[in-house]
Amino acid sequence: MMRTYHCFWLLFWAGQPHQSFLTPLPKRTSGFPEKEKILVLSGNSRRDVHRSKRSWMWNQFFLLEEYTGTDYQYVGKLHSDQDKGDGSLKYILSGDGAGDLFIINENTGDIQATKRLDREEKPVYILRAQAINRRTGRPVEPESEFIIKIHDINDNEPMFTKDVYNASIPEMSDVGTFVVQVTATDADDPTYGNSAKVVYSILQGQPYFSVESETGIIKTALLNMDRENREQYQVVIQAKDMGGQMGGLSGTTTVNITLTDVNDNPPRFPQSTYQFRAPESMPPESPVGRIKANDADVDENAEIEYSITEGDGYDMFGITTDKDTQEGIITVKKALDFENKNLYILKVEATNTHVDPRFLYLGPFKDSATVRIQVEDVDEPPVFSRPAYIMEVKEDVPINSVIGTVTAQDPDAAKNPVKYSVDRHTDMDRVFNINSGNGSIFTSKPLDRETLLWHNITVIAAEINNPKQSSRVPVFIKVLDVNDNAPEFAMFYETFVCENAKAEQLIQTLSAVDKDDSYSGHQFSFSLAPEAASSSNFTLQDNRDNTAGIFTRKTRYNRHEMSTYFLPVVISDNDYPIQSSTETVTIRVCACDHRGKMLSCNAEALIHPTGLSTGALIAILLCIIILLVTVVLFAALRRQRKKEPLIISKEDIRDNIVSYNDEGGGEEDTQAFDIGTLRNPEAIDDNKLRRDIVPETLFMPRRTATARDNTDVRDFINQRLKENDTDPTAPPYDSLATYAYEGNGSVAESLSSLESVTTDGDQDYDYLSDWGPRFKKLADMYGTMDSDKDS
């Protein structure tokens, strides 16, 4: 960079002293000891048309880093062409590290470094130099800028970006498969020598892996590395500078390499034959046993599917896979029977569910084994010949008639005998019974199909030697119908005939029902009873469709002569045995109009509903209203007769206490109340009237006889009750009665505190201690008082 006034010019002298540089210098050391570095300052402050012979020349100093000497390191020398050697000039240094890291001899211009320099910390220092007149302090040359560049030495070893690398590759990978790339950096100057040129090499991990010397890429070096043999590898990589030459610095790192699993191992059963035992009573879907094929792979590569490929128990057993343990669970599909077959042989196959086509050359990824299942005999309950029985019986069979037989046998080889019984919870009425030996079911009560058509009972078969081994079977018994019920009217018939009826006039159509069941349909026949066939005033015509009509025989009827006719009708069926019944039709004679509509007859009460007329209802309602008014008036009169209380307050609740809002003067107030009245009933003022009600009639209060001192309490109370019952001024208006009498014979005498004021001497309360734990508190209180007085 050129300036108009100056530039730096660096001169390298041949070694002999120059007359301009005879200033003595201190001992110094530099990277170039055979030569001296001088920076000459020259310039011309005047501007003229003539060009200066020498201008400021820019240049730079070079200094090696990591100086290890004891003296200051010599950098170079500054010199101005204005310097005459008489000491009139003074050199000044400023910029990066001036005065601290770099110092200058102000007389000679020699620059020295006071500390060790590290290029990795700061490679270049920019400083400014100036020569000034020592006497005037004015610069004789403009300020010049120069640089000091630090030369690099190989003082930094290569450093990896990670202390530990982790990588993984699939097992069985080909040679040269990329694993991971490691990177190391060198802080030295890459442009100066080979200090920063790094070369990679492998120190540990051969012959399994290799590393490219320039890139640091790690690759596989061995074929078919098997995870099942070895899963983890630790590789140590070295990075060395100086291009790997002798004397270069180095650094290392560790690479942990893991082989991941591939499905390169088929499942294998550890044994060729498995044996299990299963009791014949084992229910379906129950597990018989577990088998497992081993697979050296892991995770999904070790997942196995089990299946039964062949065997005589192919339809009797099944197998499923436990996803957690990769075991095959053999289960029962159908009920086992030891007596029928006691040994099953199965062929079970285990297959990998995730097969890698790259490794099919290793063989089929499946294996098979033989499973033998031995069925064990257990004591089984009896087995009925049928799952259910249906029986039929006629309803008219005699009691103890056999209606059917159930059969059960012990399926075990012992063939234990069986006994039968009826579950009474299904036959609460004990209509049926069973022979415990041969299982024949018979009736124990009469049957009626019309009452119950089906009987559903349960028969129990149990082993005689072991009654706990039992089984049940339902028996459905249908009761068959026999013709044991006579037909009867479908309803109760009561009709009427008009007095002016004509002969051969239909007055009623009859129909019948039969409780019995007819397979070909009911056929009823109707006829008049023999006693009414010739003398009846009516005729009966059978319509041959299970109905019949009643017709008049004569022209007119008179209800005054005969108001009601009872016509007996015989109904018969056509089943065997024939059943018949006699039913009665009630016919009333009524007055009718010319159209045959009934007007009145003796049967009017039966035909028309009974009711009250409107006038009767109004009369009853008025009576009720008058009665209610009378009751209300009577209650109002009784209320007016009651006495009005003088004390009207929200606190007056008509109870045993009357509240007066005044407060007495205490025990010393002898004018407010005479306490002696309670002790002497004779002191009561006879002329005092009651103050809580308004007196209507003044009754003279009765004189109460004074009770004798030795009067018994019961006699005293009875006397007072009799007096109050006969006294019109006594309760029930006042509910408070005072009986100022205690009676005789009290061991504790009076407990009232009213008489305590008359006691002059101290009392002895020691007897309270003898009254038990309930009086212990009182004994402690009064006993303590006595002890305090004694003390």
PyMOL commands that set and color helices and strands:
alter all, ss='L'
color gray80, all
select helices_A, chain A and resi 19-21+242-244+299-302+357-362+530-533+604-607+614-641+676-679+681-683+713-726+755-758+766-771+773-790
alter helices_A, ss='H'
color red, helices_A
select strands_A, chain A and resi 10-12+37-41+60-64+73-80+89-95+102-104+110-113+124-133+144-151+159-160+164-170+178-181+184-185+199-204+209-211+217-220+232-240+250-260+273-279+287-291+304-311+317-322+327-332+343-352+366-376+383-384+389-394+402-405+408-409+418-422+432-434+440-443+454-463+470-480+488-489+494-498+506-513+525-528+538-542+547-552+564-572+580-592+598-601
alter strands_A, ss='S'
color yellow, strands_A
deselect
rebuild
show_as cartoon
